[in-house]
Amino acid sequence: MEILDLRHFGSEDLRPLLDEEVEFWAQHLAWDYHGSAEMIQRYVDTKVLPGYAAVERGRILGYSFFVYEGSKGVIGDLFVADGGRITNPHEVENQLLTHVIETLQQSPGIHRIESQLLMHETGIVSPTFMAQGFSRHGRLFMILSLDKNAPSRRRLHEDVEIRRWTEADYQPAAALITTAYRGHVDAEINDQYRTLAGSLRFLNNIVRFPGCGTFDPESSFVAVQKNTRSLAGIILCSHVRQDVGHVTQVCVLPEFRSQGIGEALLAATSGSLREQKCSLLSLTVTAANDRAVELYRQLGFEEKRAFDAFVWEG
Ligand SMILES: CC(C)(COP(=O)(O)OP(=O)(O)OC[C@H]1O[C@@H](n2cnc3c(N)ncnc32)[C@H](O)[C@@H]1OP(=O)(O)O)[C@@H](O)C(=O)NCCC(=O)NCCS
């Protein structure tokens, strides 16, 4: 087996592997990965996507790619074909990842690397990351079945109302994200949350680009303080499958917490998805974020998968 630069290949070479990856996302994460797979193919054809392919007798067994975001590298994906056909798939993963990490660590101007590989169960790829000096944060992928009865909604404080997301909420929402995640473990995992410019980039990816499914403004809401008209919380939802919603962001300003706003935002999103006849709502949460995990469990979310986020700072 050889590890070769991904830019030596075209989308057709990658197609069988991507078909398999689409199948994996559908089976394990209730996620339609077709759109992402098509985007990856388009990038592969433009020969600008940095990454590596594991190749044996002309066949691509696995690949990994990354992107540069200023002084940060983000490892976008790592996928190796079904273990049945490969003697040691973890060794292939290890070799691909090692190449990607070393390339990023040796790239001039790169001071930080982030990676969240949702498809890889916790612990599996961590030895490779840990050996290269990364820190690890356990994360959970949780799912709520929307067939279940909606959880009872607590009365919201009369000063606060929930209304649908509008484009005008864009800037205030970025400011809210920055404040809500100050000193939060998720700001260690994703440094975009630390600044207003970063939070705007995050929102841009979620709302304007298909960074994580298709944004659903109908199922995205804000909590507004009635007298000041300022935002107290937000929830953003995308569709990762036609009938599956995914919470890409939920946060409440510190001074408004424990008043039922988080619960009301999640109830508004699940209510809207039920109206659209959706079957599931998924989200990811950092395992150490006890407060959020507890809230989701109480609302009926179940843990489907435990995975890891990795961060390296040079
Ligand atoms: C998670 C978050 C959105 C919850 O918002 P919230 O408005 O405080 O949530 P609620 O008031 O609806 O809380 C509902 C339940 O969460 C749980 N909860 C709230 N505070 C808690 C605490 N200190 N410890 C444990 N559980 C707690 C409780 O079950 C709570 O019910 P209770 O207030 O009756 O005890 C909010 O804490 C937040 O913005 N955190 C920072 C950003 C974040 O972590 N977002 C989630 C990323 S996945």
The ligand as a Tripos MOL2 file, in Angstrom:
@<TRIPOS>MOLECULE
LIG
   48    50     1     0     0
SMALL
NO_CHARGES

@<TRIPOS>ATOM
      1 C1        -26.9240   24.4090   27.3880 C.3       1 LIG1
      2 C2        -27.7420   25.6830   27.4640 C.3       1 LIG1
      3 C3        -28.1690   26.0690   26.0510 C.3       1 LIG1
      4 C4        -28.9920   25.4060   28.3070 C.3       1 LIG1
      5 O1        -29.7880   26.5910   28.3040 O.3       1 LIG1
      6 P1        -30.7160   26.9920   29.5670 P.3       1 LIG1
      7 O2        -31.6120   28.0680   29.1110 O.co2     1 LIG1
      8 O3        -29.8920   27.2100   30.7550 O.co2     1 LIG1
      9 O4        -31.5280   25.6320   29.7300 O.3       1 LIG1
     10 P2        -32.8070   25.4260   30.6380 P.3       1 LIG1
     11 O5        -32.9940   26.5340   31.6050 O.co2     1 LIG1
     12 O6        -33.9060   25.0940   29.7070 O.co2     1 LIG1
     13 O7        -32.3550   24.1850   31.4730 O.3       1 LIG1
     14 C5        -33.0280   23.0310   31.3480 C.3       1 LIG1
     15 C6        -32.3880   21.9560   32.1880 C.3       1 LIG1
     16 O8        -31.0110   21.8270   31.9390 O.3       1 LIG1
     17 C7        -30.4820   21.2580   33.1040 C.3       1 LIG1
     18 N1        -29.6390   22.1580   33.8100 N.ar      1 LIG1
     19 C8        -29.7410   23.4880   33.8970 C.ar      1 LIG1
     20 N2        -28.7970   23.9300   34.7100 N.ar      1 LIG1
     21 C9        -28.0960   22.8790   35.1460 C.ar      1 LIG1
     22 C10       -26.9980   22.6880   36.0160 C.ar      1 LIG1
     23 N3        -26.4280   23.7210   36.6190 N.pl3     1 LIG1
     24 N4        -26.5210   21.4410   36.1950 N.ar      1 LIG1
     25 C11       -27.1040   20.3930   35.5810 C.ar      1 LIG1
     26 N5        -28.1510   20.5110   34.7730 N.ar      1 LIG1
     27 C12       -28.6420   21.7300   34.5580 C.ar      1 LIG1
     28 C13       -31.5600   21.0220   34.0280 C.3       1 LIG1
     29 O9        -32.1780   19.8250   33.7850 O.3       1 LIG1
     30 C14       -32.3970   22.1860   33.6690 C.3       1 LIG1
     31 O10       -33.5910   22.1280   34.2670 O.3       1 LIG1
     32 P3        -33.6930   22.9930   35.6360 P.3       1 LIG1
     33 O11       -33.2570   24.4150   35.3060 O.co2     1 LIG1
     34 O12       -35.0860   22.8720   36.0030 O.co2     1 LIG1
     35 O13       -32.7610   22.3670   36.6130 O.co2     1 LIG1
     36 C15       -26.9480   26.8250   28.1420 C.3       1 LIG1
     37 O14       -26.4710   26.3610   29.3680 O.3       1 LIG1
     38 C16       -25.7980   27.3650   27.3170 C.2       1 LIG1
     39 O15       -25.9590   28.2400   26.4880 O.2       1 LIG1
     40 N6        -24.5700   26.8520   27.5600 N.am      1 LIG1
     41 C17       -23.3980   27.3550   26.8350 C.3       1 LIG1
     42 C18       -23.4300   26.9220   25.3820 C.3       1 LIG1
     43 C19       -23.6570   25.4410   25.2600 C.2       1 LIG1
     44 O16       -23.0760   24.6400   25.9830 O.2       1 LIG1
     45 N7        -24.4920   25.0440   24.2920 N.am      1 LIG1
     46 C20       -24.7620   23.6680   24.0030 C.3       1 LIG1
     47 C21       -23.7210   23.1470   23.0590 C.3       1 LIG1
     48 S1        -24.1020   21.4840   22.5720 S.3       1 LIG1
@<TRIPOS>BOND
     1     1     2 1
     2     2     3 1
     3     2     4 1
     4     2    36 1
     5     4     5 1
     6     5     6 1
     7     6     7 2
     8     6     8 1
     9     6     9 1
    10     9    10 1
    11    10    11 2
    12    10    12 1
    13    10    13 1
    14    13    14 1
    15    14    15 1
    16    15    16 1
    17    15    30 1
    18    16    17 1
    19    17    18 1
    20    17    28 1
    21    18    19 ar
    22    18    27 ar
    23    19    20 ar
    24    20    21 ar
    25    21    22 ar
    26    21    27 ar
    27    22    23 1
    28    22    24 ar
    29    24    25 ar
    30    25    26 ar
    31    26    27 ar
    32    28    29 1
    33    28    30 1
    34    30    31 1
    35    31    32 1
    36    32    33 2
    37    32    34 1
    38    32    35 1
    39    36    37 1
    40    36    38 1
    41    38    39 2
    42    38    40 1
    43    40    41 1
    44    41    42 1
    45    42    43 1
    46    43    44 2
    47    43    45 1
    48    45    46 1
    49    46    47 1
    50    47    48 1
@<TRIPOS>SUBSTRUCTURE
     1 LIG1         1 GROUP 0 **** ****
